[in-house]
């Protein structure tokens, strides 16, 4: 999470999740991967395992 963003409270999170279109998000992510527009994010604690 970027440092300028604050966590959502429960009500805000429910509203956010209710408006999401997961199918469209997944389709867009597949299109980006196929186009080579991906980034790898390494998390040190996970990378050690």
mmCIF entry with sequence, helices, sheets and N, C-alpha, C, O atoms, coordinates in Angstrom:
data_MODEL
# 
_entry.id   MODEL 
# 
_entity.id                         1 
_entity.type                       polymer 
_entity.pdbx_number_of_molecules   1 
# 
_entity_poly.entity_id                      1 
_entity_poly.type                           'polypeptide(L)' 
_entity_poly.nstd_linkage                   no 
_entity_poly.nstd_monomer                   no 
_entity_poly.pdbx_seq_one_letter_code       
;(UNK)(UNK)(UNK)(UNK)(UNK)(UNK)(UNK)(UNK)(UNK)(UNK)(UNK)(UNK)(UNK)(UNK)(UNK)(UNK)
(UNK)(UNK)(UNK)(UNK)(UNK)(UNK)(UNK)(UNK)(UNK)(UNK)(UNK)(UNK)(UNK)(UNK)(UNK)(UNK)
(UNK)(UNK)(UNK)(UNK)(UNK)(UNK)(UNK)(UNK)(UNK)(UNK)(UNK)(UNK)(UNK)(UNK)(UNK)(UNK)
(UNK)
;
_entity_poly.pdbx_seq_one_letter_code_can   XXXXXXXXXXXXXXXXXXXXXXXXXXXXXXXXXXXXXXXXXXXXXXXXX 
_entity_poly.pdbx_strand_id                 A 
# 
loop_
_entity_poly_seq.entity_id 
_entity_poly_seq.num 
_entity_poly_seq.mon_id 
_entity_poly_seq.hetero 
1 1  UNK n 
1 2  UNK n 
1 3  UNK n 
1 4  UNK n 
1 5  UNK n 
1 6  UNK n 
1 7  UNK n 
1 8  UNK n 
1 9  UNK n 
1 10 UNK n 
1 11 UNK n 
1 12 UNK n 
1 13 UNK n 
1 14 UNK n 
1 15 UNK n 
1 16 UNK n 
1 17 UNK n 
1 18 UNK n 
1 19 UNK n 
1 20 UNK n 
1 21 UNK n 
1 22 UNK n 
1 23 UNK n 
1 24 UNK n 
1 25 UNK n 
1 26 UNK n 
1 27 UNK n 
1 28 UNK n 
1 29 UNK n 
1 30 UNK n 
1 31 UNK n 
1 32 UNK n 
1 33 UNK n 
1 34 UNK n 
1 35 UNK n 
1 36 UNK n 
1 37 UNK n 
1 38 UNK n 
1 39 UNK n 
1 40 UNK n 
1 41 UNK n 
1 42 UNK n 
1 43 UNK n 
1 44 UNK n 
1 45 UNK n 
1 46 UNK n 
1 47 UNK n 
1 48 UNK n 
1 49 UNK n 
# 
_struct_asym.id          A 
_struct_asym.entity_id   1 
# 
loop_
_struct_conf.conf_type_id 
_struct_conf.id 
_struct_conf.pdbx_PDB_helix_id 
_struct_conf.beg_label_comp_id 
_struct_conf.beg_label_asym_id 
_struct_conf.beg_label_seq_id 
_struct_conf.pdbx_beg_PDB_ins_code 
_struct_conf.end_label_comp_id 
_struct_conf.end_label_asym_id 
_struct_conf.end_label_seq_id 
_struct_conf.pdbx_end_PDB_ins_code 
_struct_conf.beg_auth_comp_id 
_struct_conf.beg_auth_asym_id 
_struct_conf.beg_auth_seq_id 
_struct_conf.end_auth_comp_id 
_struct_conf.end_auth_asym_id 
_struct_conf.end_auth_seq_id 
_struct_conf.pdbx_PDB_helix_class 
_struct_conf.details 
_struct_conf.pdbx_PDB_helix_length 
HELX_P HELX_P1 AA1 UNK A 10 ? UNK A 19 ? UNK A 10 UNK A 19 1 ? 10 
HELX_P HELX_P2 AA2 UNK A 22 ? UNK A 34 ? UNK A 22 UNK A 34 1 ? 13 
HELX_P HELX_P3 AA3 UNK A 44 ? UNK A 47 ? UNK A 44 UNK A 47 1 ? 4  
# 
_struct_conf_type.id          HELX_P 
_struct_conf_type.criteria    ? 
_struct_conf_type.reference   ? 
# 
loop_
_atom_site.group_PDB 
_atom_site.id 
_atom_site.type_symbol 
_atom_site.label_atom_id 
_atom_site.label_alt_id 
_atom_site.label_comp_id 
_atom_site.label_asym_id 
_atom_site.label_entity_id 
_atom_site.label_seq_id 
_atom_site.pdbx_PDB_ins_code 
_atom_site.Cartn_x 
_atom_site.Cartn_y 
_atom_site.Cartn_z 
_atom_site.occupancy 
_atom_site.B_iso_or_equiv 
_atom_site.pdbx_formal_charge 
_atom_site.auth_seq_id 
_atom_site.auth_comp_id 
_atom_site.auth_asym_id 
_atom_site.auth_atom_id 
_atom_site.pdbx_PDB_model_num 
ATOM 1   N N  . UNK A 1 1  ? 0.850   -1.169  0.000   1.00 0.00 ? 1  UNK A N  1 
ATOM 2   C CA . UNK A 1 1  ? 0.000   0.000   0.000   1.00 0.00 ? 1  UNK A CA 1 
ATOM 3   C C  . UNK A 1 1  ? 0.900   1.237   0.000   1.00 0.00 ? 1  UNK A C  1 
ATOM 4   O O  . UNK A 1 1  ? 1.809   1.335   0.824   1.00 0.00 ? 1  UNK A O  1 
ATOM 5   N N  . UNK A 1 2  ? 0.658   2.191   -0.920  1.00 0.00 ? 2  UNK A N  1 
ATOM 6   C CA . UNK A 1 2  ? 1.459   3.414   -0.916  1.00 0.00 ? 2  UNK A CA 1 
ATOM 7   C C  . UNK A 1 2  ? 1.323   4.153   0.411   1.00 0.00 ? 2  UNK A C  1 
ATOM 8   O O  . UNK A 1 2  ? 0.274   4.092   1.052   1.00 0.00 ? 2  UNK A O  1 
ATOM 9   N N  . UNK A 1 3  ? 2.377   4.849   0.823   1.00 0.00 ? 3  UNK A N  1 
ATOM 10  C CA . UNK A 1 3  ? 2.340   5.520   2.125   1.00 0.00 ? 3  UNK A CA 1 
ATOM 11  C C  . UNK A 1 3  ? 1.272   6.600   2.237   1.00 0.00 ? 3  UNK A C  1 
ATOM 12  O O  . UNK A 1 3  ? 0.882   6.955   3.349   1.00 0.00 ? 3  UNK A O  1 
ATOM 13  N N  . UNK A 1 4  ? 0.788   7.133   1.115   1.00 0.00 ? 4  UNK A N  1 
ATOM 14  C CA . UNK A 1 4  ? -0.220  8.195   1.175   1.00 0.00 ? 4  UNK A CA 1 
ATOM 15  C C  . UNK A 1 4  ? -1.635  7.643   1.317   1.00 0.00 ? 4  UNK A C  1 
ATOM 16  O O  . UNK A 1 4  ? -2.568  8.408   1.562   1.00 0.00 ? 4  UNK A O  1 
ATOM 17  N N  . UNK A 1 5  ? -1.812  6.329   1.168   1.00 0.00 ? 5  UNK A N  1 
ATOM 18  C CA . UNK A 1 5  ? -3.139  5.733   1.291   1.00 0.00 ? 5  UNK A CA 1 
ATOM 19  C C  . UNK A 1 5  ? -3.375  5.233   2.707   1.00 0.00 ? 5  UNK A C  1 
ATOM 20  O O  . UNK A 1 5  ? -2.493  4.633   3.322   1.00 0.00 ? 5  UNK A O  1 
ATOM 21  N N  . UNK A 1 6  ? -4.558  5.483   3.208   1.00 0.00 ? 6  UNK A N  1 
ATOM 22  C CA . UNK A 1 6  ? -4.906  4.955   4.523   1.00 0.00 ? 6  UNK A CA 1 
ATOM 23  C C  . UNK A 1 6  ? -5.772  3.712   4.327   1.00 0.00 ? 6  UNK A C  1 
ATOM 24  O O  . UNK A 1 6  ? -6.480  3.612   3.325   1.00 0.00 ? 6  UNK A O  1 
ATOM 25  N N  . UNK A 1 7  ? -5.729  2.786   5.244   1.00 0.00 ? 7  UNK A N  1 
ATOM 26  C CA . UNK A 1 7  ? -6.559  1.591   5.122   1.00 0.00 ? 7  UNK A CA 1 
ATOM 27  C C  . UNK A 1 7  ? -8.044  1.944   5.162   1.00 0.00 ? 7  UNK A C  1 
ATOM 28  O O  . UNK A 1 7  ? -8.446  2.903   5.822   1.00 0.00 ? 7  UNK A O  1 
ATOM 29  N N  . UNK A 1 8  ? -8.845  1.165   4.455   1.00 0.00 ? 8  UNK A N  1 
ATOM 30  C CA . UNK A 1 8  ? -10.289 1.383   4.452   1.00 0.00 ? 8  UNK A CA 1 
ATOM 31  C C  . UNK A 1 8  ? -10.901 0.784   5.713   1.00 0.00 ? 8  UNK A C  1 
ATOM 32  O O  . UNK A 1 8  ? -10.462 -0.257  6.203   1.00 0.00 ? 8  UNK A O  1 
ATOM 33  N N  . UNK A 1 9  ? -11.919 1.461   6.224   1.00 0.00 ? 9  UNK A N  1 
ATOM 34  C CA . UNK A 1 9  ? -12.642 0.861   7.349   1.00 0.00 ? 9  UNK A CA 1 
ATOM 35  C C  . UNK A 1 9  ? -13.584 -0.201  6.785   1.00 0.00 ? 9  UNK A C  1 
ATOM 36  O O  . UNK A 1 9  ? -13.688 -0.341  5.566   1.00 0.00 ? 9  UNK A O  1 
ATOM 37  N N  . UNK A 1 10 ? -14.258 -0.936  7.628   1.00 0.00 ? 10 UNK A N  1 
ATOM 38  C CA . UNK A 1 10 ? -15.090 -2.050  7.175   1.00 0.00 ? 10 UNK A CA 1 
ATOM 39  C C  . UNK A 1 10 ? -16.191 -1.631  6.206   1.00 0.00 ? 10 UNK A C  1 
ATOM 40  O O  . UNK A 1 10 ? -16.431 -2.313  5.210   1.00 0.00 ? 10 UNK A O  1 
ATOM 41  N N  . UNK A 1 11 ? -16.853 -0.525  6.488   1.00 0.00 ? 11 UNK A N  1 
ATOM 42  C CA . UNK A 1 11 ? -17.941 -0.069  5.613   1.00 0.00 ? 11 UNK A CA 1 
ATOM 43  C C  . UNK A 1 11 ? -17.388 0.336   4.247   1.00 0.00 ? 11 UNK A C  1 
ATOM 44  O O  . UNK A 1 11 ? -17.970 -0.004  3.217   1.00 0.00 ? 11 UNK A O  1 
ATOM 45  N N  . UNK A 1 12 ? -16.272 1.056   4.232   1.00 0.00 ? 12 UNK A N  1 
ATOM 46  C CA . UNK A 1 12 ? -15.666 1.468   2.965   1.00 0.00 ? 12 UNK A CA 1 
ATOM 47  C C  . UNK A 1 12 ? -15.194 0.256   2.170   1.00 0.00 ? 12 UNK A C  1 
ATOM 48  O O  . UNK A 1 12 ? -15.342 0.215   0.949   1.00 0.00 ? 12 UNK A O  1 
ATOM 49  N N  . UNK A 1 13 ? -14.632 -0.721  2.855   1.00 0.00 ? 13 UNK A N  1 
ATOM 50  C CA . UNK A 1 13 ? -14.163 -1.927  2.200   1.00 0.00 ? 13 UNK A CA 1 
ATOM 51  C C  . UNK A 1 13 ? -15.326 -2.692  1.572   1.00 0.00 ? 13 UNK A C  1 
ATOM 52  O O  . UNK A 1 13 ? -15.205 -3.183  0.449   1.00 0.00 ? 13 UNK A O  1 
ATOM 53  N N  . UNK A 1 14 ? -16.435 -2.797  2.271   1.00 0.00 ? 14 UNK A N  1 
ATOM 54  C CA . UNK A 1 14 ? -17.615 -3.477  1.719   1.00 0.00 ? 14 UNK A CA 1 
ATOM 55  C C  . UNK A 1 14 ? -18.128 -2.761  0.468   1.00 0.00 ? 14 UNK A C  1 
ATOM 56  O O  . UNK A 1 14 ? -18.469 -3.411  -0.521  1.00 0.00 ? 14 UNK A O  1 
ATOM 57  N N  . UNK A 1 15 ? -18.185 -1.410  0.506   1.00 0.00 ? 15 UNK A N  1 
ATOM 58  C CA . UNK A 1 15 ? -18.632 -0.653  -0.664  1.00 0.00 ? 15 UNK A CA 1 
ATOM 59  C C  . UNK A 1 15 ? -17.676 -0.854  -1.833  1.00 0.00 ? 15 UNK A C  1 
ATOM 60  O O  . UNK A 1 15 ? -18.113 -1.034  -2.970  1.00 0.00 ? 15 UNK A O  1 
ATOM 61  N N  . UNK A 1 16 ? -16.364 -0.824  -1.557  1.00 0.00 ? 16 UNK A N  1 
ATOM 62  C CA . UNK A 1 16 ? -15.364 -1.017  -2.601  1.00 0.00 ? 16 UNK A CA 1 
ATOM 63  C C  . UNK A 1 16 ? -15.514 -2.401  -3.236  1.00 0.00 ? 16 UNK A C  1 
ATOM 64  O O  . UNK A 1 16 ? -15.523 -2.519  -4.462  1.00 0.00 ? 16 UNK A O  1 
ATOM 65  N N  . UNK A 1 17 ? -15.631 -3.433  -2.426  1.00 0.00 ? 17 UNK A N  1 
ATOM 66  C CA . UNK A 1 17 ? -15.746 -4.800  -2.929  1.00 0.00 ? 17 UNK A CA 1 
ATOM 67  C C  . UNK A 1 17 ? -17.046 -4.998  -3.710  1.00 0.00 ? 17 UNK A C  1 
ATOM 68  O O  . UNK A 1 17 ? -17.069 -5.745  -4.688  1.00 0.00 ? 17 UNK A O  1 
ATOM 69  N N  . UNK A 1 18 ? -18.116 -4.342  -3.294  1.00 0.00 ? 18 UNK A N  1 
ATOM 70  C CA . UNK A 1 18 ? -19.401 -4.489  -3.975  1.00 0.00 ? 18 UNK A CA 1 
ATOM 71  C C  . UNK A 1 18 ? -19.361 -3.903  -5.386  1.00 0.00 ? 18 UNK A C  1 
ATOM 72  O O  . UNK A 1 18 ? -20.070 -4.380  -6.272  1.00 0.00 ? 18 UNK A O  1 
ATOM 73  N N  . UNK A 1 19 ? -18.544 -2.881  -5.603  1.00 0.00 ? 19 UNK A N  1 
ATOM 74  C CA . UNK A 1 19 ? -18.474 -2.226  -6.914  1.00 0.00 ? 19 UNK A CA 1 
ATOM 75  C C  . UNK A 1 19 ? -17.456 -2.860  -7.848  1.00 0.00 ? 19 UNK A C  1 
ATOM 76  O O  . UNK A 1 19 ? -17.428 -2.530  -9.034  1.00 0.00 ? 19 UNK A O  1 
ATOM 77  N N  . UNK A 1 20 ? -16.621 -3.759  -7.346  1.00 0.00 ? 20 UNK A N  1 
ATOM 78  C CA . UNK A 1 20 ? -15.566 -4.345  -8.174  1.00 0.00 ? 20 UNK A CA 1 
ATOM 79  C C  . UNK A 1 20 ? -16.137 -5.263  -9.244  1.00 0.00 ? 20 UNK A C  1 
ATOM 80  O O  . UNK A 1 20 ? -17.136 -5.950  -9.034  1.00 0.00 ? 20 UNK A O  1 
ATOM 81  N N  . UNK A 1 21 ? -15.479 -5.257  -10.390 1.00 0.00 ? 21 UNK A N  1 
ATOM 82  C CA . UNK A 1 21 ? -15.804 -6.191  -11.462 1.00 0.00 ? 21 UNK A CA 1 
ATOM 83  C C  . UNK A 1 21 ? -14.583 -7.094  -11.615 1.00 0.00 ? 21 UNK A C  1 
ATOM 84  O O  . UNK A 1 21 ? -13.674 -6.805  -12.392 1.00 0.00 ? 21 UNK A O  1 
ATOM 85  N N  . UNK A 1 22 ? -14.579 -8.197  -10.856 1.00 0.00 ? 22 UNK A N  1 
ATOM 86  C CA . UNK A 1 22 ? -13.416 -9.081  -10.830 1.00 0.00 ? 22 UNK A CA 1 
ATOM 87  C C  . UNK A 1 22 ? -13.118 -9.671  -12.196 1.00 0.00 ? 22 UNK A C  1 
ATOM 88  O O  . UNK A 1 22 ? -11.951 -9.831  -12.554 1.00 0.00 ? 22 UNK A O  1 
ATOM 89  N N  . UNK A 1 23 ? -14.133 -9.994  -12.959 1.00 0.00 ? 23 UNK A N  1 
ATOM 90  C CA . UNK A 1 23 ? -13.915 -10.564 -14.289 1.00 0.00 ? 23 UNK A CA 1 
ATOM 91  C C  . UNK A 1 23 ? -13.160 -9.576  -15.173 1.00 0.00 ? 23 UNK A C  1 
ATOM 92  O O  . UNK A 1 23 ? -12.233 -9.962  -15.885 1.00 0.00 ? 23 UNK A O  1 
ATOM 93  N N  . UNK A 1 24 ? -13.550 -8.316  -15.131 1.00 0.00 ? 24 UNK A N  1 
ATOM 94  C CA . UNK A 1 24 ? -12.873 -7.298  -15.933 1.00 0.00 ? 24 UNK A CA 1 
ATOM 95  C C  . UNK A 1 24 ? -11.442 -7.077  -15.448 1.00 0.00 ? 24 UNK A C  1 
ATOM 96  O O  . UNK A 1 24 ? -10.538 -6.881  -16.261 1.00 0.00 ? 24 UNK A O  1 
ATOM 97  N N  . UNK A 1 25 ? -11.230 -7.106  -14.138 1.00 0.00 ? 25 UNK A N  1 
ATOM 98  C CA . UNK A 1 25 ? -9.878  -6.941  -13.597 1.00 0.00 ? 25 UNK A CA 1 
ATOM 99  C C  . UNK A 1 25 ? -8.971  -8.090  -14.020 1.00 0.00 ? 25 UNK A C  1 
ATOM 100 O O  . UNK A 1 25 ? -7.817  -7.873  -14.390 1.00 0.00 ? 25 UNK A O  1 
ATOM 101 N N  . UNK A 1 26 ? -9.499  -9.321  -13.966 1.00 0.00 ? 26 UNK A N  1 
ATOM 102 C CA . UNK A 1 26 ? -8.709  -10.476 -14.388 1.00 0.00 ? 26 UNK A CA 1 
ATOM 103 C C  . UNK A 1 26 ? -8.401  -10.430 -15.869 1.00 0.00 ? 26 UNK A C  1 
ATOM 104 O O  . UNK A 1 26 ? -7.273  -10.711 -16.273 1.00 0.00 ? 26 UNK A O  1 
ATOM 105 N N  . UNK A 1 27 ? -9.382  -10.080 -16.687 1.00 0.00 ? 27 UNK A N  1 
ATOM 106 C CA . UNK A 1 27 ? -9.172  -9.982  -18.115 1.00 0.00 ? 27 UNK A CA 1 
ATOM 107 C C  . UNK A 1 27 ? -8.114  -8.929  -18.441 1.00 0.00 ? 27 UNK A C  1 
ATOM 108 O O  . UNK A 1 27 ? -7.257  -9.154  -19.296 1.00 0.00 ? 27 UNK A O  1 
ATOM 109 N N  . UNK A 1 28 ? -8.171  -7.791  -17.767 1.00 0.00 ? 28 UNK A N  1 
ATOM 110 C CA . UNK A 1 28 ? -7.178  -6.736  -17.990 1.00 0.00 ? 28 UNK A CA 1 
ATOM 111 C C  . UNK A 1 28 ? -5.787  -7.198  -17.583 1.00 0.00 ? 28 UNK A C  1 
ATOM 112 O O  . UNK A 1 28 ? -4.810  -6.898  -18.268 1.00 0.00 ? 28 UNK A O  1 
ATOM 113 N N  . UNK A 1 29 ? -5.686  -7.923  -16.477 1.00 0.00 ? 29 UNK A N  1 
ATOM 114 C CA . UNK A 1 29 ? -4.373  -8.398  -16.039 1.00 0.00 ? 29 UNK A CA 1 
ATOM 115 C C  . UNK A 1 29 ? -3.801  -9.414  -17.029 1.00 0.00 ? 29 UNK A C  1 
ATOM 116 O O  . UNK A 1 29 ? -2.594  -9.427  -17.269 1.00 0.00 ? 29 UNK A O  1 
ATOM 117 N N  . UNK A 1 30 ? -4.650  -10.261 -17.603 1.00 0.00 ? 30 UNK A N  1 
ATOM 118 C CA . UNK A 1 30 ? -4.192  -11.219 -18.616 1.00 0.00 ? 30 UNK A CA 1 
ATOM 119 C C  . UNK A 1 30 ? -3.713  -10.472 -19.854 1.00 0.00 ? 30 UNK A C  1 
ATOM 120 O O  . UNK A 1 30 ? -2.683  -10.823 -20.429 1.00 0.00 ? 30 UNK A O  1 
ATOM 121 N N  . UNK A 1 31 ? -4.441  -9.459  -20.261 1.00 0.00 ? 31 UNK A N  1 
ATOM 122 C CA . UNK A 1 31 ? -4.022  -8.655  -21.425 1.00 0.00 ? 31 UNK A CA 1 
ATOM 123 C C  . UNK A 1 31 ? -2.675  -7.989  -21.179 1.00 0.00 ? 31 UNK A C  1 
ATOM 124 O O  . UNK A 1 31 ? -1.830  -7.949  -22.073 1.00 0.00 ? 31 UNK A O  1 
ATOM 125 N N  . UNK A 1 32 ? -2.467  -7.464  -19.966 1.00 0.00 ? 32 UNK A N  1 
ATOM 126 C CA . UNK A 1 32 ? -1.194  -6.832  -19.644 1.00 0.00 ? 32 UNK A CA 1 
ATOM 127 C C  . UNK A 1 32 ? -0.056  -7.839  -19.657 1.00 0.00 ? 32 UNK A C  1 
ATOM 128 O O  . UNK A 1 32 ? 1.032   -7.535  -20.148 1.00 0.00 ? 32 UNK A O  1 
ATOM 129 N N  . UNK A 1 33 ? -0.289  -9.033  -19.124 1.00 0.00 ? 33 UNK A N  1 
ATOM 130 C CA . UNK A 1 33 ? 0.749   -10.061 -19.120 1.00 0.00 ? 33 UNK A CA 1 
ATOM 131 C C  . UNK A 1 33 ? 1.107   -10.466 -20.544 1.00 0.00 ? 33 UNK A C  1 
ATOM 132 O O  . UNK A 1 33 ? 2.286   -10.600 -20.872 1.00 0.00 ? 33 UNK A O  1 
ATOM 133 N N  . UNK A 1 34 ? 0.108   -10.662 -21.386 1.00 0.00 ? 34 UNK A N  1 
ATOM 134 C CA . UNK A 1 34 ? 0.359   -11.044 -22.770 1.00 0.00 ? 34 UNK A CA 1 
ATOM 135 C C  . UNK A 1 34 ? 1.105   -9.942  -23.525 1.00 0.00 ? 34 UNK A C  1 
ATOM 136 O O  . UNK A 1 34 ? 1.892   -10.228 -24.427 1.00 0.00 ? 34 UNK A O  1 
ATOM 137 N N  . UNK A 1 35 ? 0.857   -8.684  -23.153 1.00 0.00 ? 35 UNK A N  1 
ATOM 138 C CA . UNK A 1 35 ? 1.521   -7.552  -23.800 1.00 0.00 ? 35 UNK A CA 1 
ATOM 139 C C  . UNK A 1 35 ? 2.906   -7.300  -23.216 1.00 0.00 ? 35 UNK A C  1 
ATOM 140 O O  . UNK A 1 35 ? 3.626   -6.418  -23.684 1.00 0.00 ? 35 UNK A O  1 
ATOM 141 N N  . UNK A 1 36 ? 3.279   -8.063  -22.202 1.00 0.00 ? 36 UNK A N  1 
ATOM 142 C CA . UNK A 1 36 ? 4.590   -7.885  -21.585 1.00 0.00 ? 36 UNK A CA 1 
ATOM 143 C C  . UNK A 1 36 ? 4.653   -6.739  -20.600 1.00 0.00 ? 36 UNK A C  1 
ATOM 144 O O  . UNK A 1 36 ? 5.746   -6.292  -20.251 1.00 0.00 ? 36 UNK A O  1 
ATOM 145 N N  . UNK A 1 37 ? 3.525   -6.256  -20.146 1.00 0.00 ? 37 UNK A N  1 
ATOM 146 C CA . UNK A 1 37 ? 3.476   -5.128  -19.204 1.00 0.00 ? 37 UNK A CA 1 
ATOM 147 C C  . UNK A 1 37 ? 3.351   -5.650  -17.770 1.00 0.00 ? 37 UNK A C  1 
ATOM 148 O O  . UNK A 1 37 ? 2.404   -5.320  -17.056 1.00 0.00 ? 37 UNK A O  1 
ATOM 149 N N  . UNK A 1 38 ? 4.308   -6.455  -17.371 1.00 0.00 ? 38 UNK A N  1 
ATOM 150 C CA . UNK A 1 38 ? 4.261   -6.998  -16.022 1.00 0.00 ? 38 UNK A CA 1 
ATOM 151 C C  . UNK A 1 38 ? 5.504   -6.578  -15.255 1.00 0.00 ? 38 UNK A C  1 
ATOM 152 O O  . UNK A 1 38 ? 6.543   -6.290  -15.851 1.00 0.00 ? 38 UNK A O  1 
ATOM 153 N N  . UNK A 1 39 ? 5.398   -6.543  -13.951 1.00 0.00 ? 39 UNK A N  1 
ATOM 154 C CA . UNK A 1 39 ? 6.524   -6.241  -13.078 1.00 0.00 ? 39 UNK A CA 1 
ATOM 155 C C  . UNK A 1 39 ? 6.591   -7.317  -12.018 1.00 0.00 ? 39 UNK A C  1 
ATOM 156 O O  . UNK A 1 39 ? 5.570   -7.831  -11.561 1.00 0.00 ? 39 UNK A O  1 
ATOM 157 N N  . UNK A 1 40 ? 7.793   -7.642  -11.640 1.00 0.00 ? 40 UNK A N  1 
ATOM 158 C CA . UNK A 1 40 ? 7.986   -8.599  -10.564 1.00 0.00 ? 40 UNK A CA 1 
ATOM 159 C C  . UNK A 1 40 ? 8.307   -7.825  -9.302  1.00 0.00 ? 40 UNK A C  1 
ATOM 160 O O  . UNK A 1 40 ? 9.205   -6.982  -9.292  1.00 0.00 ? 40 UNK A O  1 
ATOM 161 N N  . UNK A 1 41 ? 7.585   -8.106  -8.257  1.00 0.00 ? 41 UNK A N  1 
ATOM 162 C CA . UNK A 1 41 ? 7.821   -7.454  -6.973  1.00 0.00 ? 41 UNK A CA 1 
ATOM 163 C C  . UNK A 1 41 ? 8.399   -8.493  -6.029  1.00 0.00 ? 41 UNK A C  1 
ATOM 164 O O  . UNK A 1 41 ? 7.762   -9.502  -5.728  1.00 0.00 ? 41 UNK A O  1 
ATOM 165 N N  . UNK A 1 42 ? 9.595   -8.238  -5.574  1.00 0.00 ? 42 UNK A N  1 
ATOM 166 C CA . UNK A 1 42 ? 10.237  -9.168  -4.653  1.00 0.00 ? 42 UNK A CA 1 
ATOM 167 C C  . UNK A 1 42 ? 10.049  -8.690  -3.217  1.00 0.00 ? 42 UNK A C  1 
ATOM 168 O O  . UNK A 1 42 ? 10.321  -7.531  -2.902  1.00 0.00 ? 42 UNK A O  1 
ATOM 169 N N  . UNK A 1 43 ? 9.596   -9.561  -2.373  1.00 0.00 ? 43 UNK A N  1 
ATOM 170 C CA . UNK A 1 43 ? 9.429   -9.262  -0.968  1.00 0.00 ? 43 UNK A CA 1 
ATOM 171 C C  . UNK A 1 43 ? 10.521  -10.023 -0.240  1.00 0.00 ? 43 UNK A C  1 
ATOM 172 O O  . UNK A 1 43 ? 10.522  -11.253 -0.271  1.00 0.00 ? 43 UNK A O  1 
ATOM 173 N N  . UNK A 1 44 ? 11.455  -9.337  0.418   1.00 0.00 ? 44 UNK A N  1 
ATOM 174 C CA . UNK A 1 44 ? 12.618  -9.996  1.013   1.00 0.00 ? 44 UNK A CA 1 
ATOM 175 C C  . UNK A 1 44 ? 12.298  -11.196 1.893   1.00 0.00 ? 44 UNK A C  1 
ATOM 176 O O  . UNK A 1 44 ? 12.963  -12.226 1.784   1.00 0.00 ? 44 UNK A O  1 
ATOM 177 N N  . UNK A 1 45 ? 11.308  -11.093 2.750   1.00 0.00 ? 45 UNK A N  1 
ATOM 178 C CA . UNK A 1 45 ? 10.992  -12.194 3.654   1.00 0.00 ? 45 UNK A CA 1 
ATOM 179 C C  . UNK A 1 45 ? 10.507  -13.417 2.878   1.00 0.00 ? 45 UNK A C  1 
ATOM 180 O O  . UNK A 1 45 ? 10.809  -14.548 3.259   1.00 0.00 ? 45 UNK A O  1 
ATOM 181 N N  . UNK A 1 46 ? 9.771   -13.204 1.810   1.00 0.00 ? 46 UNK A N  1 
ATOM 182 C CA . UNK A 1 46 ? 9.265   -14.309 1.009   1.00 0.00 ? 46 UNK A CA 1 
ATOM 183 C C  . UNK A 1 46 ? 10.370  -14.859 0.126   1.00 0.00 ? 46 UNK A C  1 
ATOM 184 O O  . UNK A 1 46 ? 10.453  -16.070 -0.081  1.00 0.00 ? 46 UNK A O  1 
ATOM 185 N N  . UNK A 1 47 ? 11.214  -13.989 -0.393  1.00 0.00 ? 47 UNK A N  1 
ATOM 186 C CA . UNK A 1 47 ? 12.280  -14.418 -1.289  1.00 0.00 ? 47 UNK A CA 1 
ATOM 187 C C  . UNK A 1 47 ? 13.279  -15.332 -0.575  1.00 0.00 ? 47 UNK A C  1 
ATOM 188 O O  . UNK A 1 47 ? 13.885  -16.186 -1.222  1.00 0.00 ? 47 UNK A O  1 
ATOM 189 N N  . UNK A 1 48 ? 13.463  -15.181 0.717   1.00 0.00 ? 48 UNK A N  1 
ATOM 190 C CA . UNK A 1 48 ? 14.393  -16.018 1.465   1.00 0.00 ? 48 UNK A CA 1 
ATOM 191 C C  . UNK A 1 48 ? 13.921  -17.455 1.543   1.00 0.00 ? 48 UNK A C  1 
ATOM 192 O O  . UNK A 1 48 ? 14.740  -18.368 1.649   1.00 0.00 ? 48 UNK A O  1 
ATOM 193 N N  . UNK A 1 49 ? 12.629  -17.673 1.495   1.00 0.00 ? 49 UNK A N  1 
ATOM 194 C CA . UNK A 1 49 ? 12.071  -19.017 1.613   1.00 0.00 ? 49 UNK A CA 1 
ATOM 195 C C  . UNK A 1 49 ? 12.253  -19.700 0.300   1.00 0.00 ? 49 UNK A C  1 
ATOM 196 O O  . UNK A 1 49 ? 11.860  -20.856 0.145   1.00 0.00 ? 49 UNK A O  1 
# 
